[in-house]
């Protein structure tokens, strides 16, 4: 075997894909030096890993390393039922989902048995909701960073118009914020960001006492709350000072809330203690401060979701799960044995990002997940789904493959790494069923053939975004949008539809030197806007596009707040750090309520809702 052939064989054995197809259908070869660098970081031992947990779908048969003879299935309560072996030697799994053990004499094998499809509320058909960047919301005393209290008026508006869901930006625990903050580069996805939980909502008496005691802090909270944009380092400092002072007042009062917080900390156990020690090491505050901050965050968001469900929302809050975490964060440091050491995630070059993307984050190693019975993945799913009615998984194609590159390398010098899609999908569907939590998978970008169909067959909704929902003949009419998808006019990586129609993103990229011929780019965008106007057949493309969205057969339509308010500025301009105010824009101080209600009503009526 030649040296190159041996390298290719070693790469494939480690789960790397030496050849891949780009978004235009062109076949690409990964350079040998890239394969060597990634293989060195992966350090596979060449062994065929069969982990301690198998997965299957209810009622199907599973191959298990077994001997001839009788066996039984044992459920989570310890109840046994006779196992039936098929003619081909495989074992028929029980029809009830759950974490089971197959047992034959002293031998036990763990098997996670998933339902055929992820959970979906039976009362929701062609539902709709809103999508919010939580940090951008406004409420009295938010100290410059939007939080759970800012969601309350939006939930009220949603329910007044018959909406079913409020999708939230990622609220994972973060590193100490910098000017380059991103919610998709968290410290730990298993815990919440206390900066996005309202102190006045969680512990109002103690929070007010802290402000009454310190007039300088009260002035700082007030000034930050009315700022036009988020000063992440400054606002985080103010909010954290307030949080630490609130903890002292709560402890001194020795109230029922303090007793509840202490009991919650005890119940959370060693996992919380490990996180708090790492968090205290990375930023101000003690481990006690961080423990109370987590309790308050969990309390706030559980209360908001419970109120949404109690008001009749069929789904309620939808969490957003980032694809990875910061290599220096608490999640990666506390379970280094499960992570991709020395590698970062990204995306290959495509027409929208010609240089590719290097995200500066890491994620789980597929080899480590198998060896550990997928425990880190299951723990993460349970943490994110707790007290939520849905979860949006960013870049869900990562359950199948991820573009990985050596840390610090250009994004073009990467390679796809395969993941155990069927096992991960079974676990995702099982936890969805257990938590009564819908699953949305962001499936934009370079999509391998058949993946969308596989996800849809398991009840995982894709995402259709208006500017991308077209074929060679133009934009798709409403009837041709996917049923098993979420319909949206824009995302956080695009301008709101009004900004997209006017080429606001193009003007920004030209300002940053990324577009040389701006007139040509704007001309192409005008052609796109004209093509969209033709299928809408109306004078006001921006508003009547909402009618198109509402008429789609999609199970769910989500309207970002920026579109609901008719804004034009973009939340995030991918590939930029300092040149564009990414993740810093806030909702306007004043809202045009009649115009907002008119837009919400258009969507509600189009989705089959009654006139309020």
NUZA-353131 format. One record per residue (C-alpha): x, y, z; residue number from 1. Coordinates in Angstrom, 2 decimals, always signed. Layout:
R       px       py       pz    k
R        X        Y        Z  NUM
...
# end
This chain:
R       px       py       pz    k
R    +0.00    +0.00    +0.00    1
R    +1.37    +3.42    -0.96    2
R    +1.98    +6.10    +1.64    3
R    -0.96    +8.19    +0.41    4
R    -3.26    +5.16    +0.32    5
R    -2.27    +4.25    +3.89    6
R    -2.99    +7.82    +5.01    7
R    -6.41    +7.75    +3.35    8
R    -7.21    +4.38    +4.97    9
R    -6.16    +5.64    +8.41   10
R    -8.26    +8.77    +7.93   11
R   -11.36    +6.79    +6.99   12
R   -10.86    +4.41    +9.91   13
R   -10.82    +7.43   +12.25   14
R   -14.05    +8.77   +10.77   15
R   -12.51   +11.42    +8.52   16
R   -13.86   +11.98    +5.01   17
R   -10.93   +12.60    +2.61   18
R   -13.22   +13.60    -0.29   19
R   -16.29   +15.79    +0.02   20
R   -18.78   +17.65    -2.14   21
R   -19.19   +21.42    -1.81   22
R   -22.45   +23.38    -2.07   23
R   -22.10   +23.64    -5.88   24
R   -21.67   +19.87    -6.28   25
R   -17.92   +20.04    -6.97   26
R   -15.81   +17.17    -5.62   27
R   -13.01   +18.34    -3.30   28
R    -9.99   +16.45    -1.96   29
R    -8.56   +17.12    +1.48   30
R    -4.83   +17.84    +1.39   31
R    -2.60   +15.10    +2.90   32
R    -1.02   +17.54    +5.37   33
R    -4.50   +18.41    +6.69   34
R    -5.35   +14.74    +7.19   35
R    -2.07   +14.18    +9.05   36
R    -2.62   +17.17   +11.34   37
R    -6.19   +16.18   +12.23   38
R    -5.27   +12.53   +12.72   39
R    -2.50   +13.57   +15.08   40
R    -5.01   +15.54   +17.14   41
R    -7.62   +12.74   +17.15   42
R    -5.08   +10.07   +18.15   43
R    -7.29    +7.10   +17.21   44
R    -6.04    +3.74   +18.42   45
R    -7.44    +1.84   +15.45   46
R    -9.74    -0.30   +17.59   47
R   -13.37    -0.80   +16.59   48
R   -15.15    +0.85   +19.48   49
R   -18.48    -0.63   +20.57   50
R   -19.53    +1.40   +23.56   51
R   -21.50    +0.37   +26.64   52
R   -24.78    +1.78   +25.27   53
R   -26.66    +0.54   +22.21   54
R   -29.67    +2.34   +20.72   55
R   -32.74    +1.18   +18.83   56
R   -36.24    +2.23   +17.79   57
R   -39.37    +0.86   +19.49   58
R   -40.52    -2.45   +18.06   59
R   -37.49    -2.98   +15.83   60
R   -34.78    -5.59   +16.19   61
R   -31.25    -4.93   +17.43   62
R   -28.06    -6.95   +17.03   63
R   -26.45    -7.73   +20.38   64
R   -23.43    -9.87   +21.22   65
R   -25.41   -12.72   +22.75   66
R   -25.37   -16.48   +23.19   67
R   -28.08   -19.02   +22.45   68
R   -30.69   -19.21   +25.20   69
R   -33.40   -17.21   +26.89   70
R   -33.04   -13.56   +27.81   71
R   -35.17   -10.74   +29.16   72
R   -35.59    -6.98   +28.95   73
R   -35.40    -5.02   +32.22   74
R   -36.89    -1.53   +32.37   75
R   -35.82    +1.45   +34.49   76
R   -38.06    +0.34   +37.36   77
R   -36.47    -3.12   +37.43   78
R   -39.45    -4.90   +35.84   79
R   -38.49    -7.77   +33.50   80
R   -40.20    -9.03   +30.36   81
R   -39.25   -11.97   +28.13   82
R   -36.99   -11.04   +25.19   83
R   -37.80   -12.51   +21.78   84
R   -35.02   -13.44   +19.35   85
R   -35.54   -13.15   +15.59   86
R   -34.48   -15.78   +13.08   87
R   -31.39   -13.77   +12.12   88
R   -30.17   -13.72   +15.73   89
R   -31.25   -10.16   +16.48   90
R   -33.50    -9.32   +19.44   91
R   -36.87    -7.58   +19.16   92
R   -36.84    -4.52   +21.43   93
R   -39.79    -3.47   +23.64   94
R   -42.47    -1.12   +22.29   95
R   -42.13    +1.26   +25.26   96
R   -39.43    +3.96   +24.96   97
R   -36.85    +4.27   +27.71   98
R   -33.44    +3.17   +28.94   99
R   -33.57    -0.65   +29.13  100
R   -31.16    -3.48   +29.86  101
R   -31.06    -6.69   +27.87  102
R   -30.12    -9.48   +30.27  103
R   -29.00   -13.05   +29.67  104
R   -27.83   -14.74   +32.84  105
R   -25.16   -12.50   +34.38  106
R   -24.66   -10.52   +31.16  107
R   -26.34    -7.10   +30.89  108
R   -26.27    -4.71   +27.93  109
R   -27.74    -1.19   +28.11  110
R   -30.05    -0.25   +25.23  111
R   -31.71    +3.16   +24.78  112
R   -35.03    +2.58   +22.99  113
R   -36.48    +5.61   +21.22  114
R   -39.94    +6.27   +19.79  115
R   -40.22    +6.58   +16.04  116
R   -40.65   +10.37   +16.16  117
R   -39.80   +13.26   +18.44  118
R   -42.58   +14.69   +20.57  119
R   -45.03   +17.14   +19.03  120
R   -48.09   +18.65   +20.75  121
R   -51.24   +17.19   +19.20  122
R   -53.12   +20.49   +19.53  123
R   -50.62   +22.39   +17.35  124
R   -50.92   +22.21   +13.57  125
R   -49.38   +24.96   +11.47  126
R   -48.59   +26.81   +14.66  127
R   -46.61   +30.03   +14.91  128
R   -44.46   +31.90   +17.36  129
R   -41.84   +34.59   +17.88  130
R   -38.05   +34.35   +18.03  131
R   -36.17   +36.60   +20.46  132
R   -32.55   +37.50   +21.06  133
R   -32.95   +37.49   +24.85  134
R   -30.04   +39.83   +25.63  135
R   -31.62   +42.45   +23.30  136
R   -34.92   +42.64   +25.20  137
R   -35.77   +45.51   +27.51  138
R   -37.31   +45.64   +30.97  139
R   -37.01   +48.00   +33.92  140
R   -33.79   +47.32   +35.80  141
R   -32.21   +44.87   +33.34  142
R   -28.83   +46.56   +33.89  143
R   -28.06   +46.71   +30.19  144
R   -28.53   +43.03   +29.29  145
R   -31.97   +41.70   +28.37  146
R   -33.29   +38.95   +30.59  147
R   -36.27   +36.81   +31.55  148
R   -38.38   +39.79   +32.61  149
R   -38.08   +41.19   +29.09  150
R   -39.80   +38.06   +27.72  151
R   -43.00   +38.61   +29.66  152
R   -44.58   +41.35   +27.50  153
R   -43.68   +39.45   +24.35  154
R   -45.36   +36.31   +25.67  155
R   -48.44   +38.37   +26.43  156
R   -48.53   +39.73   +22.87  157
R   -47.95   +36.23   +21.51  158
R   -50.83   +34.69   +23.44  159
R   -53.18   +37.58   +22.65  160
R   -52.77   +36.65   +18.98  161
R   -52.90   +32.88   +19.54  162
R   -49.19   +32.09   +19.12  163
R   -47.74   +28.84   +20.48  164
R   -43.99   +29.33   +20.93  165
R   -41.30   +31.80   +21.91  166
R   -37.91   +30.71   +20.59  167
R   -34.95   +32.06   +22.56  168
R   -31.33   +32.73   +21.65  169
R   -28.75   +30.50   +23.44  170
R   -28.64   +31.17   +27.17  171
R   -25.70   +28.97   +28.05  172
R   -23.33   +30.01   +30.81  173
R   -20.71   +32.24   +29.23  174
R   -17.12   +33.26   +29.73  175
R   -16.54   +36.76   +31.12  176
R   -17.94   +38.90   +28.27  177
R   -15.67   +40.82   +25.93  178
R   -16.40   +43.14   +23.02  179
R   -16.39   +40.02   +20.82  180
R   -19.07   +38.19   +22.82  181
R   -21.13   +35.52   +21.03  182
R   -23.92   +33.36   +22.52  183
R   -22.70   +30.54   +20.26  184
R   -19.30   +30.37   +21.98  185
R   -20.36   +29.53   +25.56  186
R   -18.36   +28.40   +28.56  187
R   -20.78   +25.62   +29.52  188
R   -23.95   +24.56   +27.69  189
R   -25.19   +22.57   +30.69  190
R   -25.78   +25.69   +32.80  191
R   -27.57   +29.00   +32.25  192
R   -26.24   +32.52   +31.85  193
R   -27.21   +34.37   +35.05  194
R   -26.76   +37.70   +33.26  195
R   -29.93   +36.86   +31.29  196
R   -32.04   +36.13   +34.38  197
R   -33.93   +38.94   +36.11  198
R   -32.98   +39.56   +39.72  199
R   -36.17   +41.57   +40.17  200
R   -38.15   +38.58   +38.95  201
R   -36.31   +35.90   +40.94  202
R   -35.77   +37.58   +44.33  203
R   -37.38   +41.04   +44.17  204
R   -37.05   +42.02   +47.85  205
R   -33.35   +41.15   +48.11  206
R   -32.59   +42.74   +44.72  207
R   -34.28   +46.01   +45.69  208
R   -32.55   +46.00   +49.08  209
R   -29.18   +45.72   +47.33  210
R   -29.95   +48.80   +45.21  211
R   -31.30   +50.77   +48.19  212
R   -28.07   +50.12   +50.06  213
R   -25.76   +51.24   +47.23  214
R   -26.84   +54.40   +45.39  215
R   -23.88   +54.21   +42.99  216
R   -24.91   +50.72   +41.96  217
R   -28.52   +51.85   +41.51  218
R   -27.40   +54.68   +39.22  219
R   -25.23   +52.30   +37.20  220
R   -28.14   +49.86   +36.79  221
R   -30.42   +52.65   +35.60  222
R   -27.88   +54.06   +33.13  223
R   -27.07   +50.65   +31.63  224
R   -30.77   +49.77   +31.33  225
R   -31.46   +52.69   +28.97  226
R   -28.32   +52.34   +26.82  227
R   -28.84   +52.03   +23.06  228
R   -26.42   +49.11   +22.67  229
R   -24.97   +46.53   +24.99  230
R   -21.59   +47.23   +26.53  231
R   -20.95   +43.60   +27.38  232
R   -17.97   +44.01   +29.74  233
R   -19.45   +47.07   +31.46  234
R   -23.03   +45.77   +31.77  235
R   -21.82   +42.36   +32.94  236
R   -19.74   +44.01   +35.66  237
R   -22.74   +46.04   +36.87  238
R   -25.10   +43.08   +36.85  239
R   -22.63   +40.80   +38.56  240
R   -22.00   +43.35   +41.35  241
R   -25.74   +43.59   +41.83  242
R   -26.07   +39.80   +41.88  243
R   -23.36   +39.35   +44.53  244
R   -24.91   +42.03   +46.74  245
R   -28.34   +40.44   +46.30  246
R   -26.96   +37.10   +47.45  247
R   -25.69   +38.66   +50.68  248
R   -29.07   +40.25   +51.40  249
R   -30.90   +37.01   +50.66  250
R   -28.59   +35.06   +52.95  251
R   -28.96   +37.59   +55.76  252
R   -32.77   +37.43   +55.54  253
R   -32.73   +33.62   +55.89  254
R   -36.09   +33.50   +54.12  255
R   -37.91   +30.57   +52.55  256
R   -36.30   +31.53   +49.23  257
R   -32.85   +31.16   +50.79  258
R   -33.79   +27.72   +52.12  259
R   -35.09   +26.78   +48.65  260
R   -31.84   +27.93   +47.06  261
R   -29.75   +25.92   +49.54  262
R   -31.80   +22.79   +48.96  263
R   -31.55   +23.19   +45.18  264
R   -27.77   +23.49   +45.48  265
R   -27.63   +20.29   +47.53  266
R   -29.79   +18.44   +45.03  267
R   -27.68   +19.65   +42.08  268
R   -24.70   +17.90   +43.63  269
R   -21.12   +17.62   +42.43  270
R   -21.81   +18.75   +38.85  271
R   -22.90   +22.19   +40.07  272
R   -20.01   +22.42   +42.51  273
R   -17.48   +21.66   +39.76  274
R   -19.02   +24.28   +37.49  275
R   -19.12   +26.94   +40.22  276
R   -15.46   +26.44   +41.10  277
R   -14.41   +26.79   +37.46  278
R   -16.73   +29.79   +36.94  279
R   -15.39   +31.55   +40.04  280
R   -11.86   +30.94   +38.78  281
R   -12.71   +32.65   +35.46  282
R   -14.56   +35.74   +36.73  283
R   -15.39   +37.72   +39.87  284
R   -17.54   +36.24   +42.59  285
R   -17.26   +33.19   +44.79  286
R   -18.49   +29.67   +44.16  287
R   -21.41   +30.56   +46.48  288
R   -22.31   +33.52   +44.25  289
R   -22.28   +31.35   +41.14  290
R   -24.40   +28.65   +42.79  291
R   -27.06   +31.17   +43.77  292
R   -26.89   +32.73   +40.30  293
R   -27.66   +29.36   +38.73  294
R   -30.58   +28.79   +41.08  295
R   -32.03   +32.19   +40.22  296
R   -31.61   +31.61   +36.48  297
R   -33.25   +28.19   +36.65  298
R   -36.08   +29.61   +38.77  299
R   -36.75   +32.57   +36.44  300
R   -36.89   +30.61   +33.22  301
R   -38.89   +27.71   +34.67  302
R   -41.44   +30.26   +35.86  303
R   -41.67   +31.97   +32.45  304
R   -42.16   +28.63   +30.66  305
R   -44.77   +27.47   +33.18  306
R   -46.70   +30.72   +32.69  307
R   -46.55   +30.31   +28.90  308
R   -47.93   +26.78   +29.09  309
R   -50.58   +27.81   +31.63  310
R   -51.77   +30.55   +29.28  311
R   -52.42   +27.98   +26.56  312
R   -49.18   +27.98   +24.54  313
R   -48.89   +24.48   +23.10  314
R   -45.08   +24.65   +22.97  315
R   -43.92   +27.52   +25.19  316
R   -40.24   +28.40   +25.39  317
R   -37.85   +26.93   +22.81  318
R   -34.21   +26.73   +23.89  319
R   -31.27   +27.08   +21.49  320
R   -28.42   +24.57   +21.79  321
R   -25.08   +25.76   +20.46  322
R   -23.08   +23.23   +18.44  323
R   -19.98   +23.62   +20.61  324
R   -18.31   +25.40   +23.52  325
R   -15.22   +27.48   +24.19  326
R   -12.06   +25.36   +24.60  327
R   -11.14   +27.38   +27.71  328
R   -14.65   +27.17   +29.20  329
R   -15.98   +25.14   +32.10  330
R   -17.62   +22.46   +29.94  331
R   -14.46   +21.59   +28.02  332
R   -12.22   +21.82   +31.10  333
R   -14.45   +19.68   +33.31  334
R   -14.78   +16.85   +30.76  335
R   -11.67   +17.07   +28.65  336
R   -11.85   +13.29   +28.20  337
R   -14.97   +13.79   +26.06  338
R   -13.83   +16.69   +23.84  339
R   -11.95   +17.18   +20.57  340
R    -8.59   +18.29   +21.94  341
R    -6.52   +20.51   +19.66  342
R    -9.28   +20.87   +17.07  343
R   -11.88   +23.55   +16.46  344
R   -15.13   +23.56   +14.53  345
R   -16.00   +25.55   +11.44  346
R   -17.53   +25.39    +7.99  347
R   -15.95   +24.86    +4.56  348
R   -15.92   +27.64    +1.96  349
R   -19.27   +28.29    +0.25  350
R   -20.81   +31.10    -1.84  351
R   -21.83   +33.02    +1.29  352
R   -18.47   +32.65    +3.09  353
R   -15.85   +32.14    +0.40  354
R   -13.01   +31.71    +2.93  355
R   -14.94   +29.27    +5.07  356
R   -15.55   +29.78    +8.78  357
R   -13.42   +28.98   +11.82  358
R   -15.65   +29.23   +14.87  359
R   -13.06   +28.97   +17.63  360
R   -15.13   +26.38   +19.53  361
R   -14.78   +22.68   +20.21  362
R   -17.25   +19.86   +20.80  363
R   -17.52   +16.20   +21.68  364
R   -15.25   +13.57   +20.19  365
R   -17.34   +10.85   +18.50  366
R   -14.87    +8.20   +19.67  367
R   -15.11    +9.41   +23.28  368
R   -18.91    +9.52   +23.12  369
R   -19.10    +5.87   +22.08  370
R   -16.67    +4.80   +24.80  371
R   -18.62    +6.67   +27.48  372
R   -22.04    +5.38   +26.44  373
R   -22.98    +8.85   +25.16  374
R   -23.29   +10.08   +28.76  375
R   -21.99   +13.63   +28.06  376
R   -24.47   +14.03   +25.18  377
R   -27.41   +12.73   +27.23  378
R   -26.51   +15.02   +30.15  379
R   -26.38   +18.00   +27.79  380
R   -29.76   +17.22   +26.21  381
R   -31.40   +16.89   +29.62  382
R   -29.95   +20.17   +30.82  383
R   -31.12   +22.11   +27.77  384
R   -34.58   +20.52   +27.59  385
R   -35.39   +21.03   +31.27  386
R   -38.34   +23.44   +31.71  387
R   -38.60   +24.00   +27.97  388
R   -41.18   +23.08   +25.36  389
R   -38.71   +22.82   +22.50  390
R   -35.07   +22.93   +21.51  391
R   -33.47   +24.34   +18.37  392
R   -30.19   +22.59   +17.65  393
R   -27.75   +24.88   +15.90  394
R   -26.09   +23.18   +12.91  395
R   -27.88   +19.87   +13.47  396
R   -25.86   +18.43   +10.58  397
R   -23.19   +18.07   +13.27  398
R   -24.98   +14.91   +14.40  399
R   -23.81   +13.47   +11.07  400
R   -20.51   +15.24   +10.43  401
R   -18.56   +18.32   +11.53  402
R   -15.93   +20.36    +9.72  403
R   -12.88   +20.23   +12.02  404
R    -9.52   +21.93   +11.69  405
R    -6.40   +22.21   +13.83  406
R    -6.68   +25.14   +16.25  407
R    -5.46   +28.32   +14.58  408
R    -5.52   +26.90   +11.03  409
R    -7.44   +28.64    +8.21  410
R   -11.02   +27.40    +7.80  411
R   -10.19   +26.02    +4.35  412
R    -7.66   +23.58    +5.90  413
R   -10.26   +21.35    +7.50  414
R   -11.90   +17.99    +6.96  415
R   -15.27   +16.45    +7.75  416
R   -15.38   +14.15   +10.80  417
R   -18.22   +11.64   +10.91  418
R   -20.43   +11.18   +13.97  419
R   -22.73    +8.24   +14.86  420
R   -25.89    +9.84   +13.45  421
R   -28.34    +7.02   +14.20  422
R   -27.29    +6.64   +17.84  423
R   -27.33   +10.41   +18.47  424
R   -30.67   +10.77   +16.70  425
R   -32.21    +7.96   +18.73  426
R   -31.06    +9.60   +21.96  427
R   -32.32   +13.01   +20.84  428
R   -35.77   +11.62   +19.99  429
R   -35.93    +9.65   +23.24  430
R   -35.11   +12.69   +25.39  431
R   -37.58   +14.78   +23.37  432
R   -40.31   +12.26   +24.21  433
R   -39.34   +12.13   +27.90  434
R   -39.27   +15.93   +28.25  435
R   -42.27   +16.66   +25.95  436
R   -39.99   +18.91   +23.97  437
R   -40.20   +19.56   +20.21  438
R   -36.98   +19.43   +18.20  439
R   -35.92   +21.91   +15.53  440
R   -32.71   +21.30   +13.61  441
R   -31.01   +24.21   +11.83  442
R   -30.12   +22.48    +8.56  443
R   -28.81   +25.33    +6.39  444
R   -25.52   +25.25    +4.50  445
R   -23.91   +22.26    +2.78  446
R   -26.41   +19.41    +3.33  447
R   -25.52   +15.81    +2.37  448
R   -28.09   +13.93    +0.31  449
R   -30.78   +12.22    +2.33  450
R   -30.04   +13.85    +5.71  451
R   -33.06   +16.14    +5.69  452
R   -35.28   +13.18    +4.87  453
R   -33.78   +11.15    +7.72  454
R   -34.35   +13.97   +10.19  455
R   -37.92   +14.56    +9.01  456
R   -38.71   +10.84    +9.34  457
R   -37.78   +11.11   +13.03  458
R   -39.93   +14.19   +13.64  459
R   -37.06   +16.69   +13.67  460
R   -38.10   +19.91   +11.93  461
R   -35.72   +21.64    +9.55  462
R   -35.49   +25.40    +8.98  463
R   -36.62   +27.19    +5.80  464
R   -35.54   +30.84    +5.54  465
R   -37.18   +33.04    +2.91  466
R   -34.05   +34.37    +1.12  467
R   -32.76   +30.79    +0.69  468
R   -36.04   +29.01    -0.08  469
R   -35.79   +28.91    -3.88  470
R   -34.66   +26.71    -6.73  471
R   -33.27   +27.36   -10.20  472
R   -36.55   +28.94   -11.30  473
R   -36.81   +31.37    -8.38  474
R   -38.45   +31.71    -4.98  475
R   -40.78   +28.90    -3.99  476
R   -44.49   +29.64    -3.61  477
R   -45.95   +28.98    -0.18  478
R   -47.38   +25.57    -1.13  479
R   -43.91   +24.19    -1.97  480
R   -42.28   +24.95    +1.37  481
R   -41.49   +21.92    +3.51  482
R   -44.14   +20.59    +5.86  483
R   -41.52   +19.25    +8.30  484
R   -39.75   +22.56    +8.81  485
R   -39.95   +25.91   +10.58  486
R   -40.71   +28.78    +8.20  487
R   -38.84   +32.04    +8.90  488
R   -38.33   +35.35    +7.07  489
R   -34.76   +35.75    +8.41  490
R   -32.29   +34.50   +11.02  491
R   -29.75   +36.11   +13.36  492
R   -27.13   +35.71   +10.60  493
R   -29.20   +37.68    +8.06  494
R   -30.72   +41.14    +8.16  495
R   -34.44   +41.32    +8.91  496
R   -36.36   +41.03    +5.67  497
R   -36.63   +44.81    +5.33  498
R   -32.85   +45.13    +5.59  499
R   -32.25   +42.22    +3.22  500
R   -34.51   +43.72    +0.53  501
R   -32.48   +46.95    +0.70  502
R   -29.08   +45.22    +0.73  503
R   -28.10   +46.39    +4.18  504
R   -25.81   +43.38    +4.68  505
R   -24.09   +44.09    +1.36  506
R   -23.43   +47.70    +2.33  507
R   -21.88   +46.56    +5.59  508
R   -19.63   +44.05    +3.87  509
R   -18.55   +46.69    +1.33  510
R   -17.74   +49.04    +4.21  511
R   -15.55   +46.30    +5.71  512
R   -13.77   +45.71    +2.39  513
R   -15.34   +42.33    +1.68  514
R   -17.23   +43.42    -1.47  515
R   -15.35   +45.22    -4.22  516
R   -18.23   +45.93    -6.61  517
R   -21.09   +47.12    -4.40  518
R   -23.27   +48.43    -7.27  519
R   -23.22   +45.01    -8.92  520
R   -24.07   +43.26    -5.64  521
R   -26.93   +45.69    -4.98  522
R   -28.17   +45.19    -8.54  523
R   -28.34   +41.45    -8.00  524
R   -30.20   +41.98    -4.72  525
R   -32.71   +44.24    -6.49  526
R   -33.31   +41.44    -8.98  527
R   -33.87   +39.04    -6.08  528
R   -36.29   +41.48    -4.45  529
R   -38.16   +41.80    -7.76  530
R   -38.42   +38.04    -8.11  531
R   -39.83   +37.81    -4.59  532
R   -42.34   +40.55    -5.36  533
R   -43.65   +38.54    -8.31  534
R   -44.65   +35.51    -6.27  535
R   -46.06   +37.70    -3.50  536
R   -48.07   +39.74    -5.99  537
R   -48.41   +42.79    -3.78  538
R   -47.13   +46.33    -3.40  539
R   -45.64   +46.04    +0.11  540
R   -43.16   +43.17    -0.21  541
R   -41.90   +43.48    +3.35  542
R   -45.32   +43.08    +4.98  543
R   -46.90   +40.79    +2.42  544
R   -43.96   +38.39    +2.67  545
R   -45.42   +37.63    +6.10  546
R   -48.58   +36.44    +4.35  547
R   -46.45   +34.10    +2.23  548
R   -44.78   +32.79    +5.37  549
R   -48.13   +32.30    +7.08  550
R   -49.59   +30.33    +4.16  551
R   -46.82   +27.72    +4.08  552
R   -47.69   +24.16    +5.18  553
R   -44.80   +24.24    +7.69  554
R   -45.66   +22.81   +11.10  555
R   -44.35   +25.99   +12.71  556
R   -43.62   +29.53   +11.56  557
R   -41.34   +31.76   +13.64  558
R   -41.21   +35.54   +13.32  559
R   -38.03   +37.16   +14.71  560
R   -38.81   +40.22   +16.81  561
R   -36.69   +42.32   +14.45  562
R   -39.07   +41.44   +11.60  563
R   -42.12   +41.88   +13.80  564
R   -40.98   +45.43   +14.58  565
R   -40.02   +46.23   +10.99  566
R   -36.34   +46.76   +11.91  567
R   -33.56   +46.57    +9.32  568
R   -30.33   +46.19   +11.31  569
R   -28.65   +42.78   +11.44  570
R   -28.04   +40.94   +14.73  571
R   -24.81   +39.28   +13.59  572
R   -22.69   +39.61   +10.46  573
R   -20.96   +36.20   +10.13  574
R   -17.19   +36.27    +9.75  575
R   -16.77   +39.63   +11.50  576
R   -15.67   +40.45   +15.04  577
R   -14.95   +44.12   +15.65  578
R   -16.18   +45.82   +12.49  579
R   -19.90   +45.20   +13.03  580
R   -21.84   +45.48   +16.35  581
R   -22.54   +41.75   +16.54  582
R   -24.81   +40.66   +19.41  583
R   -24.93   +44.21   +20.80  584
R   -28.13   +45.67   +19.38  585
R   -31.11   +46.14   +21.70  586
R   -34.81   +46.43   +21.05  587
R   -36.00   +50.03   +20.62  588
R   -37.01   +51.92   +23.75  589
R   -40.36   +52.77   +22.17  590
R   -42.47   +50.25   +20.22  591
R   -45.03   +51.16   +17.55  592
R   -47.69   +48.95   +19.11  593
R   -50.39   +49.27   +16.39  594
R   -47.94   +48.39   +13.60  595
R   -46.56   +45.49   +15.65  596
R   -50.02   +44.10   +16.39  597
R   -50.95   +44.38   +12.70  598
R   -47.96   +42.25   +11.70  599
R   -48.64   +39.65   +14.39  600
R   -52.27   +39.50   +13.32  601
R   -51.29   +38.90    +9.66  602
R   -49.28   +35.87   +10.70  603
R   -51.88   +34.60   +13.15  604
R   -54.75   +34.78   +10.64  605
R   -52.62   +33.26    +7.89  606
R   -51.78   +30.31   +10.15  607
R   -55.48   +29.67   +10.74  608
R   -55.93   +31.70   +13.91  609
R   -59.13   +33.56   +14.69  610
R   -59.42   +37.33   +14.48  611
R   -58.63   +38.64   +18.01  612
# end
